[in-house]
């Protein structure tokens, strides 16, 4: 694999990428299901958007989790479980919807991080 691809797209652990990919796939399946119920055919642009967001979602979620960990640190919050699930679902939907815009930040971070790690060893 080309070093640029290995440092960016290969930068997440396979388990993390697979887990987040499955969640992203659920959002894509949700939109495809409702599009299949519509009398209009899904446009090619929408199909490309669904595929791109699904594959980029793990990197988008990586950025979101990094920002939240930086802001909140190791604090623990006790809230209603239903409320927390709603907030989590909402943040996942936002990360999936804007994955095309958020994921490049994560890919740049992974490239810089892995480039420094190989230089230091």
MMTF fields as JSON, N, C-alpha, C and O atoms, coordinates in Angstrom:
{
  "mmtfVersion": "1.0.0",
  "mmtfProducer": "UNKNOWN",
  "numBonds": 483,
  "numAtoms": 484,
  "numGroups": 121,
  "numChains": 1,
  "numModels": 1,
  "chainsPerModel": [1],
  "groupsPerChain": [121],
  "chainIdList": ["A"],
  "bondAtomList": [4, 2, 8, 6, 12, 10, 16, 14, 20, 18, 24, 22, 28, 26, 32, 30, 36, 34, 40, 38, 44, 42, 48, 46, 52, 50, 56, 54, 60, 58, 64, 62, 68, 66, 72, 70, 76, 74, 80, 78, 84, 82, 88, 86, 92, 90, 96, 94, 100, 98, 104, 102, 108, 106, 112, 110, 116, 114, 120, 118, 124, 122, 128, 126, 132, 130, 136, 134, 140, 138, 144, 142, 148, 146, 152, 150, 156, 154, 160, 158, 164, 162, 168, 166, 172, 170, 176, 174, 180, 178, 184, 182, 188, 186, 192, 190, 196, 194, 200, 198, 204, 202, 208, 206, 212, 210, 216, 214, 220, 218, 224, 222, 228, 226, 232, 230, 236, 234, 240, 238, 244, 242, 248, 246, 252, 250, 256, 254, 260, 258, 264, 262, 268, 266, 272, 270, 276, 274, 280, 278, 284, 282, 288, 286, 292, 290, 296, 294, 300, 298, 304, 302, 308, 306, 312, 310, 316, 314, 320, 318, 324, 322, 328, 326, 332, 330, 336, 334, 340, 338, 344, 342, 348, 346, 352, 350, 356, 354, 360, 358, 364, 362, 368, 366, 372, 370, 376, 374, 380, 378, 384, 382, 388, 386, 392, 390, 396, 394, 400, 398, 404, 402, 408, 406, 412, 410, 416, 414, 420, 418, 424, 422, 428, 426, 432, 430, 436, 434, 440, 438, 444, 442, 448, 446, 452, 450, 456, 454, 460, 458, 464, 462, 468, 466, 472, 470, 476, 474, 480, 478],
  "bondOrderList": [1, 1, 1, 1, 1, 1, 1, 1, 1, 1, 1, 1, 1, 1, 1, 1, 1, 1, 1, 1, 1, 1, 1, 1, 1, 1, 1, 1, 1, 1, 1, 1, 1, 1, 1, 1, 1, 1, 1, 1, 1, 1, 1, 1, 1, 1, 1, 1, 1, 1, 1, 1, 1, 1, 1, 1, 1, 1, 1, 1, 1, 1, 1, 1, 1, 1, 1, 1, 1, 1, 1, 1, 1, 1, 1, 1, 1, 1, 1, 1, 1, 1, 1, 1, 1, 1, 1, 1, 1, 1, 1, 1, 1, 1, 1, 1, 1, 1, 1, 1, 1, 1, 1, 1, 1, 1, 1, 1, 1, 1, 1, 1, 1, 1, 1, 1, 1, 1, 1, 1],
  "groupList": [{"groupName": "UNK", "atomNameList": ["N", "CA", "C", "O"], "elementList": ["N", "C", "C", "O"], "formalChargeList": [0, 0, 0, 0], "bondAtomList": [1, 0, 2, 1, 3, 2], "bondOrderList": [1, 1, 2], "singleLetterCode": "X", "chemCompType": "L-PEPTIDE LINKING"}],
  "groupTypeList": [0, 0, 0, 0, 0, 0, 0, 0, 0, 0, 0, 0, 0, 0, 0, 0, 0, 0, 0, 0, 0, 0, 0, 0, 0, 0, 0, 0, 0, 0, 0, 0, 0, 0, 0, 0, 0, 0, 0, 0, 0, 0, 0, 0, 0, 0, 0, 0, 0, 0, 0, 0, 0, 0, 0, 0, 0, 0, 0, 0, 0, 0, 0, 0, 0, 0, 0, 0, 0, 0, 0, 0, 0, 0, 0, 0, 0, 0, 0, 0, 0, 0, 0, 0, 0, 0, 0, 0, 0, 0, 0, 0, 0, 0, 0, 0, 0, 0, 0, 0, 0, 0, 0, 0, 0, 0, 0, 0, 0, 0, 0, 0, 0, 0, 0, 0, 0, 0, 0, 0, 0],
  "groupIdList": [1, 2, 3, 4, 5, 6, 7, 8, 9, 10, 11, 12, 13, 14, 15, 16, 17, 18, 19, 20, 21, 22, 23, 24, 25, 26, 27, 28, 29, 30, 31, 32, 33, 34, 35, 36, 37, 38, 39, 40, 41, 42, 43, 44, 45, 46, 47, 48, 49, 50, 51, 52, 53, 54, 55, 56, 57, 58, 59, 60, 61, 62, 63, 64, 65, 66, 67, 68, 69, 70, 71, 72, 73, 74, 75, 76, 77, 78, 79, 80, 81, 82, 83, 84, 85, 86, 87, 88, 89, 90, 91, 92, 93, 94, 95, 96, 97, 98, 99, 100, 101, 102, 103, 104, 105, 106, 107, 108, 109, 110, 111, 112, 113, 114, 115, 116, 117, 118, 119, 120, 121],
  "secStructList": [7, 7, 2, 2, 2, 2, 2, 6, 6, 6, 7, 1, 7, 2, 2, 2, 2, 2, 2, 2, 2, 2, 2, 2, 2, 2, 2, 2, 2, 2, 2, 2, 2, 2, 2, 2, 6, 1, 1, 1, 7, 7, 7, 2, 2, 2, 2, 2, 2, 2, 2, 2, 2, 2, 2, 2, 2, 2, 2, 2, 2, 2, 2, 2, 2, 2, 2, 2, 2, 2, 2, 2, 6, 6, 7, 7, 7, 7, 7, 7, 2, 2, 2, 2, 2, 2, 2, 2, 2, 2, 2, 2, 2, 2, 2, 2, 2, 6, 2, 2, 2, 2, 2, 2, 2, 2, 2, 2, 2, 2, 2, 2, 2, 2, 2, 2, 2, 2, 2, 2, 7],
  "xCoordList": [0.836, 0.0, 0.885, 1.915, 0.49, 1.227, 1.312, 0.328, 2.476, 2.628, 1.578, 1.136, 1.175, 0.163, -1.16, -1.811, -1.557, -2.804, -2.701, -3.657, -1.55, -1.367, -1.415, -1.935, -0.873, -0.845, -2.183, -2.446, -3.023, -4.304, -5.441, -5.969, -5.817, -6.962, -6.683, -7.619, -5.423, -5.076, -4.724, -4.215, -4.989, -4.57, -5.42, -4.955, -6.653, -7.518, -7.358, -7.013, -7.604, -7.545, -8.691, -9.763, -8.477, -9.55, -10.829, -11.925, -10.706, -11.896, -12.695, -13.921, -12.004, -12.672, -13.338, -14.496, -12.591, -13.145, -14.371, -15.386, -14.298, -15.42, -16.648, -17.758, -16.458, -17.585, -18.266, -19.49, -17.473, -18.05, -18.635, -19.642, -18.017, -18.524, -19.918, -20.794, -20.126, -21.435, -22.49, -23.6, -22.156, -23.1, -23.391, -24.544, -22.367, -22.563, -23.399, -24.201, -23.211, -23.998, -25.473, -26.344, -25.749, -27.149, -27.82, -28.978, -27.105, -27.682, -27.919, -28.966, -26.957, -27.133, -28.31, -29.102, -28.429, -29.544, -30.88, -31.867, -30.91, -32.116, -32.543, -33.717, -31.586, -31.914, -32.286, -33.188, -31.614, -31.95, -33.342, -34.104, -33.68, -35.004, -36.09, -37.054, -35.937, -36.959, -36.939, -37.983, -35.775, -35.71, -36.387, -36.965, -36.322, -36.97, -38.492, -39.19, -39.01, -40.456, -40.96, -42.167, -40.05, -40.411, -40.715, -40.127, -41.624, -41.903, -40.767, -40.733, -39.847, -38.723, -37.501, -37.281, -36.715, -35.497, -34.389, -34.317, -33.538, -32.438, -31.427, -31.057, -30.986, -30.019, -28.639, -28.345, -27.815, -26.443, -25.673, -24.878, -25.906, -25.242, -25.573, -24.704, -26.838, -27.25, -26.612, -26.192, -26.535, -25.9, -24.418, -23.904, -23.736, -22.319, -22.163, -21.237, -23.065, -23.056, -23.213, -22.489, -24.152, -24.373, -23.136, -22.729, -22.544, -21.359, -20.175, -19.486, -19.94, -18.804, -18.949, -17.995, -20.139, -20.343, -20.207, -19.698, -20.65, -20.548, -19.093, -18.719, -18.267, -16.856, -16.045, -15.042, -16.472, -15.745, -16.245, -15.578, -17.401, -17.979, -17.025, -16.933, -16.309, -15.4, -14.364, -14.013, -13.872, -12.892, -13.559, -12.963, -14.784, -15.551, -15.828, -15.691, -16.212, -16.497, -15.22, -15.26, -14.093, -12.794, -12.496, -12.022, -12.772, -12.561, -13.49, -13.057, -14.759, -15.736, -15.324, -15.333, -14.968, -14.587, -13.318, -13.185, -12.391, -11.182, -11.475, -10.909, -12.36, -12.73, -13.465, -13.18, -14.4, -15.163, -14.247, -14.377, -13.326, -12.377, -11.494, -11.169, -11.106, -10.294, -11.089, -10.572, -12.358, -13.173, -13.616, -13.594, -14.016, -14.586, -13.568, -13.772, -12.477, -11.48, -12.027, -12.775, -11.654, -12.071, -13.291, -13.536, -14.051, -15.236, -16.325, -16.423, -17.136, -18.273, -19.542, -19.64, -20.513, -21.795, -22.874, -22.91, -23.737, -24.848, -26.13, -26.61, -26.665, -27.88, -28.831, -28.466, -30.03, -31.048, -30.559, -30.038, -30.719, -30.221, -30.927, -30.286, -32.223, -32.967, -32.456, -32.263, -32.237, -31.686, -30.299, -29.999, -29.465, -28.11, -28.13, -27.348, -29.006, -29.113, -29.569, -29.083, -30.508, -30.963, -29.817, -29.62, -29.065, -27.937, -26.89, -26.346, -26.612, -25.619, -26.073, -25.28, -27.333, -27.866, -27.806, -27.467, -28.134, -28.086, -26.658, -26.442, -25.683, -24.295, -23.773, -22.979, -24.217, -23.809, -24.377, -23.683, -25.633, -26.259, -25.556, -25.338, -25.204, -24.492, -23.121, -22.722, -22.402, -21.087, -21.21, -20.364, -22.251, -22.431, -22.807, -22.274, -23.722, -24.186, -23.062, -22.986, -22.201, -21.122, -19.765, -18.726, -19.763, -18.508, -17.587, -16.367, -18.141, -17.314, -16.495, -15.391, -17.033, -16.346, -15.514, -14.483, -15.948, -15.249, -14.099, -13.044, -14.293, -13.293, -11.922, -10.916, -11.824, -10.472, -9.63, -8.407, -10.272, -9.527, -8.905, -7.735, -9.672, -9.155, -8.079, -7.098, -8.253, -7.249, -5.935, -4.86, -6.019, -4.798, -4.129, -2.91, -4.913, -4.347, -3.66, -2.54, -4.332, -3.737, -2.446, -1.484, -2.408, -1.19, -0.046, 1.063, -0.316, 0.731, 1.167, 2.362, 0.222, 0.53, 1.401, 2.404, 1.015, 1.781, 3.105, 4.052, 3.19, 4.456, 5.448, 6.625, 4.984, 5.873, 6.302, 7.445, 5.402, 5.717, 6.785, 7.653, 6.741, 7.748, 9.076, 10.13, 9.047, 10.282, 11.015, 12.245, 10.26, 10.867, 11.425, 12.293, 10.924, 11.427, 12.584, 13.102],
  "yCoordList": [-1.17, 0.0, 1.239, 1.272, 2.234, 3.489, 4.115, 4.092, 4.676, 5.228, 6.285, 6.348, 7.111, 8.118, 7.463, 7.899, 6.436, 5.735, 4.981, 4.941, 4.39, 3.639, 4.559, 4.177, 5.777, 6.71, 7.408, 7.888, 7.475, 8.163, 7.158, 6.953, 6.535, 5.632, 4.362, 3.724, 3.988, 2.827, 3.205, 2.377, 4.451, 4.957, 4.519, 4.549, 4.114, 3.657, 2.153, 1.448, 1.666, 0.219, -0.428, 0.164, -1.633, -2.306, -2.49, -2.355, -2.795, -2.993, -1.693, -1.703, -0.581, 0.709, 1.093, 1.512, 0.947, 1.298, 0.45, 0.98, -0.854, -1.748, -1.379, -1.328, -1.125, -0.778, 0.49, 0.537, 1.521, 2.786, 2.658, 3.295, 1.848, 1.62, 0.996, 1.374, 0.053, -0.593, 0.437, 0.416, 1.34, 2.392, 3.298, 3.66, 3.659, 4.478, 3.769, 4.393, 2.462, 1.662, 1.659, 1.616, 1.704, 1.767, 3.053, 3.028, 4.175, 5.431, 5.369, 5.8, 4.836, 4.717, 3.806, 4.111, 2.697, 1.769, 2.446, 2.213, 3.274, 4.017, 4.919, 4.946, 5.66, 6.55, 5.775, 6.186, 4.677, 3.857, 3.258, 3.187, 2.83, 2.264, 3.28, 2.961, 4.497, 5.504, 5.976, 6.33, 5.986, 6.347, 5.285, 5.603, 4.026, 2.964, 3.058, 2.524, 3.72, 3.912, 5.123, 5.309, 5.926, 7.125, 6.777, 5.846, 7.513, 7.258, 7.737, 7.392, 8.525, 9.043, 8.16, 7.621, 8.019, 7.211, 8.036, 9.253, 7.364, 8.049, 8.512, 7.759, 9.755, 10.297, 9.692, 9.181, 9.758, 9.253, 10.054, 9.491, 11.353, 12.196, 11.781, 11.756, 11.455, 11.014, 9.675, 9.46, 8.775, 7.474, 7.649, 6.986, 8.526, 8.792, 9.412, 9.068, 10.321, 10.948, 9.899, 9.932, 8.971, 7.913, 7.033, 6.723, 6.635, 5.767, 6.503, 5.957, 7.74, 8.509, 8.746, 8.558, 9.158, 9.408, 8.144, 8.185, 7.024, 5.769, 5.366, 4.937, 5.496, 5.118, 6.142, 5.788, 7.409, 8.448, 8.638, 9.283, 8.086, 8.264, 7.869, 8.613, 6.736, 6.403, 7.489, 7.719, 8.159, 9.23, 10.473, 11.183, 10.729, 11.835, 11.608, 12.521, 10.397, 10.061, 10.135, 10.535, 9.753, 9.835, 11.288, 11.552, 12.224, 13.646, 14.093, 14.751, 13.739, 14.125, 13.604, 14.356, 12.34, 11.757, 12.4, 12.575, 12.752, 13.435, 14.808, 15.188, 15.549, 16.881, 16.765, 17.516, 15.84, 15.665, 15.219, 15.708, 14.302, 13.865, 15.025, 15.131, 15.898, 17.059, 18.019, 18.527, 18.271, 19.228, 18.713, 19.452, 17.452, 16.914, 16.206, 16.087, 15.736, 15.017, 13.709, 13.016, 13.372, 12.103, 12.275, 11.444, 13.336, 13.574, 12.568, 12.069, 12.281, 11.378, 12.158, 12.88, 12.003, 12.678, 11.629, 10.635, 11.846, 10.933, 11.588, 12.579, 11.003, 11.543, 10.394, 9.221, 10.752, 9.796, 8.997, 9.583, 7.676, 6.822, 7.111, 7.097, 7.371, 7.671, 8.964, 9.049, 9.971, 11.236, 11.023, 11.559, 10.245, 9.998, 9.258, 9.583, 8.272, 7.552, 8.477, 8.385, 9.374, 10.342, 11.264, 11.506, 11.774, 12.657, 11.906, 12.45, 10.67, 9.876, 9.628, 9.762, 9.271, 9.058, 10.345, 10.32, 11.463, 12.747, 13.093, 13.517, 12.913, 13.229, 12.276, 12.672, 11.03, 10.09, 10.526, 10.471, 10.957, 11.419, 12.665, 12.78, 13.587, 14.789, 14.419, 14.929, 13.537, 13.107, 12.401, 12.592, 11.586, 10.882, 11.873, 11.801, 12.793, 13.742, 14.643, 14.946, 15.071, 15.988, 15.287, 15.941, 13.984, 13.217, 13.711, 13.704, 14.136, 14.619, 15.833, 16.048, 16.617, 17.83, 17.624, 18.275, 16.727, 16.514, 15.518, 15.7, 14.473, 13.402, 13.887, 13.367, 14.861, 15.311, 15.806, 15.664, 16.384, 16.824, 15.605, 15.639, 14.54, 13.312, 12.66, 12.145, 12.678, 12.079, 12.846, 12.245, 14.169, 14.981, 14.691, 14.528, 14.628, 14.328, 12.961, 12.826, 11.947, 10.608, 10.599, 9.937, 11.324, 11.376, 12.004, 11.47, 13.135, 13.815, 12.944, 12.809, 12.365, 11.518, 10.321, 10.036, 9.631, 8.447, 8.825, 8.041, 9.992, 10.449, 10.744, 10.402, 11.378, 11.659, 10.376, 10.262, 9.416, 8.159, 7.389, 6.771, 7.413, 6.685, 7.428, 6.8, 8.753, 9.522, 9.325, 9.306, 9.176, 9.048, 7.637, 7.459, 6.654, 5.304, 4.911, 3.801],
  "zCoordList": [0.0, 0.0, 0.0, 0.673, -0.739, -0.808, 0.588, 1.327, 0.962, 2.319, 2.677, 3.825, 1.712, 1.986, 2.373, 3.323, 1.657, 1.966, 3.284, 4.059, 3.536, 4.781, 5.994, 7.043, 5.857, 6.983, 7.202, 8.305, 6.193, 6.328, 6.459, 7.552, 5.356, 5.375, 6.175, 6.657, 6.323, 7.142, 8.563, 9.319, 8.936, 10.24, 11.419, 12.558, 11.167, 12.258, 12.435, 11.487, 13.626, 13.835, 13.065, 12.939, 12.551, 11.795, 12.603, 12.059, 13.884, 14.713, 14.844, 14.736, 15.073, 15.194, 13.873, 13.85, 12.772, 11.463, 11.158, 10.705, 11.397, 11.095, 11.924, 11.396, 13.204, 14.083, 13.605, 13.481, 13.338, 12.886, 11.475, 11.164, 10.631, 9.276, 9.327, 8.55, 10.229, 10.368, 10.76, 10.229, 11.687, 12.058, 10.857, 10.619, 10.113, 8.918, 7.875, 7.182, 7.763, 6.83, 7.216, 6.348, 8.5, 8.965, 8.489, 8.073, 8.547, 8.061, 6.559, 6.076, 5.822, 4.373, 4.045, 3.153, 4.757, 4.529, 4.83, 4.132, 5.856, 6.211, 5.05, 4.682, 4.472, 3.362, 2.101, 1.371, 1.839, 0.668, 0.834, -0.13, 2.042, 2.283, 1.959, 1.263, 2.458, 2.197, 0.75, 0.202, 0.13, -1.291, -2.145, -3.184, -1.719, -2.489, -2.401, -3.263, -1.388, -1.223, -2.014, -2.166, -2.507, -3.249, -4.707, -5.256, -5.332, -6.749, -7.659, -8.84, -7.118, -7.898, -7.7, -6.615, -8.746, -8.656, -7.987, -8.162, -7.229, -6.557, -7.598, -8.499, -7.466, -8.42, -8.185, -7.104, -9.2, -9.094, -8.044, -7.292, -7.994, -7.001, -5.582, -4.711, -5.357, -4.018, -3.681, -2.544, -4.652, -4.415, -4.084, -3.183, -4.798, -4.528, -3.139, -2.405, -2.781, -1.458, -0.357, 0.639, -0.532, 0.465, 0.624, 1.744, -0.492, -0.446, 0.178, 1.04, -0.258, 0.269, 1.767, 2.522, 2.201, 3.626, 4.445, 5.566, 3.909, 4.65, 4.848, 5.939, 3.818, 3.942, 4.739, 5.359, 4.727, 5.462, 6.894, 7.703, 7.205, 8.539, 9.674, 10.651, 9.596, 10.711, 10.997, 12.154, 9.954, 10.153, 10.735, 11.545, 10.324, 10.873, 12.359, 13.173, 12.694, 14.098, 14.932, 16.096, 14.344, 15.009, 15.394, 16.499, 14.49, 14.778, 15.898, 16.844, 15.792, 16.814, 18.191, 19.166, 18.272, 19.56, 20.105, 21.316, 19.228, 19.664, 20.25, 21.275, 19.597, 20.091, 21.422, 22.355, 21.516, 22.758, 23.895, 25.018, 23.62, 24.658, 25.117, 26.299, 24.177, 24.538, 25.414, 26.409, 25.044, 25.789, 27.147, 28.131, 27.206, 28.446, 29.324, 30.532, 28.737, 29.52, 30.043, 29.353, 31.266, 31.87, 32.772, 33.646, 32.57, 33.393, 33.072, 31.95, 34.069, 33.902, 34.181, 35.174, 33.293, 33.459, 33.635, 32.909, 34.581, 34.827, 34.312, 34.861, 33.245, 32.631, 32.328, 32.406, 31.99, 31.598, 30.383, 29.434, 30.401, 29.317, 27.997, 26.947, 28.026, 26.801, 26.183, 24.97, 27.027, 26.551, 25.936, 24.87, 26.609, 26.115, 24.785, 23.891, 24.636, 23.363, 22.247, 21.12, 22.56, 21.561, 21.137, 19.946, 22.111, 21.805, 20.982, 20.021, 21.355, 20.626, 19.188, 18.255, 19.008, 17.663, 16.845, 15.662, 17.477, 16.792, 16.359, 15.224, 17.257, 16.903, 15.826, 14.973, 15.87, 14.819, 13.472, 12.457, 13.461, 12.224, 11.685, 10.479, 12.565, 12.136, 11.57, 10.523, 12.256, 11.763, 10.424, 9.551, 10.242, 8.973, 7.868, 6.76, 8.168, 7.159, 6.673, 5.482, 7.562, 7.199, 7.096, 7.189, 6.909, 6.858, 5.751, 5.92, 4.632, 3.522, 3.946, 3.447, 4.859, 5.296, 6.559, 6.73, 7.442, 8.714, 8.571, 9.179, 7.775, 7.662, 7.193, 7.678, 6.272, 5.884, 7.054, 7.041, 8.061, 9.254, 9.934, 10.317, 10.083, 10.687, 9.85, 10.386, 8.531, 7.652, 7.715, 7.707, 7.776, 7.91, 9.245, 9.308, 10.303, 11.623, 11.615, 12.107, 11.056, 11.021, 10.221, 10.61, 9.107, 8.298, 9.084, 9.109, 9.726, 10.501, 11.675, 11.937, 12.367, 13.525, 13.13, 13.784, 12.067, 11.647, 10.989, 11.032, 10.389, 9.815, 10.923, 10.81, 11.997, 13.134, 13.829, 14.272, 13.927, 14.601, 13.833, 14.448, 12.502, 11.726, 11.73, 11.63, 11.843, 11.896, 13.214, 13.246, 14.312, 15.63, 15.897, 16.752, 15.167, 15.433, 14.552, 14.671]
}
